[in-house]
């Protein structure tokens, strides 16, 4: 008797990445960007979004490293997780810029 599993079932899951799916969804990116754009307080933003401060700091650090590697001329295909990290970084930068514009407009009036 053979204890070999069917080849069909192993092929079904071959394309999937091992581990849990990422928590970094487009909705969470938007929420984090709003909190970080207004306060830059990672502890508060992480708590308000239901993640740990360490997770948020890891995401921001990874995003900065990806952006730095991209500007160094490395051409490669991004994974969906890497694309989400860069999207988080870009969204936070946009919200910070919006806040600074609002503050500048308020001061000049």
N, C-alpha and C positions, 0 to 999 in steps of 0.2 A: 504494500500500500504506500501510496505517495502522500506526504503531508504538504505538498506544494500548494500554495494558494493559486487561485485562478489569475491568470495574467490580465484578464479583463478588468478586475477590480483594482489592481495596482496601477494600471494605466489611467484609470479614471481620476486618480488623485495626484498624478505625477506633476502636473503643472502648478499645484498649490504650494505655497510657501509654508513651511512648518511654523507652528506657534500661533499666538493669538492675533487676530486682526488689529490693526492700529486703532487707537482712540482718536487720532487726529483726522477728523472728518471736515468737510467744507463748512458745516454749521459751527463746529467748535472753533475753526480758524477765524471765522467772522466774530464770534463772541470774544475770543482771546484778544483779537486785534482791537476791538472796542475798549476792553478793559486796559490793555497795555498802552494804547494810544492816549488814553485819558490820564492814567496815573503812573505808568511804568513800574508799578509795584507788582512783582511777579508772585509774591506770596498771596496777595489779595486776588489777583487774576486767576491763579491756579485754583484757589479755594472756591471762588465763585463759579468756576467751570467744572468742578468736581474731579480735578486731577491733582497730583502732588506737585509741590514747587520744584522738586528734583526732576520730575518728568518734563515740566515746562522748560526748565533751564537746559536739560539735555537736548530738547527739540531746538531751542534757540541756538545752542552751541553747534549742533549738527548742521543747522541751516547756514550759519555763518561759515562753517568749514566748506560746505558745498558751494556757496557763492564764491568763496576765495579760490577754490579749485577751478571753478568755471571761468574766473577771470584770468587764471594762469594759462589758459589756452587748451585745457584738457577737453576734448570732444568725446562725449559718451552719452549713451542713452540713459535717462533717469528712470529709476523705478517709481511706481506710484507713490511710495512713501517719501522718496526724495523730492518728488514734485510737490507733495503736500507740505514738506518742510520749507521749501523755497517759497511756496504760496503764503505760508504763515509769516515768514520774514518780510515778504513784500507787503502783506496786508498791515502788519504792525508799523512798518515804515510809512505807509500811506496815512494811517490814523495819526501818527505822531506829527506828520507834516500838516495835516488838517488842523490839529490842535494848535500848532504853532501859528498857523495862518489866522485862526480865530483870535488867539491872544494878541497878535500883532494888530489886527483890525480893531480890536477892543481898545488897545492902548492909543491908537491914532485918532480915535473919535472923541 
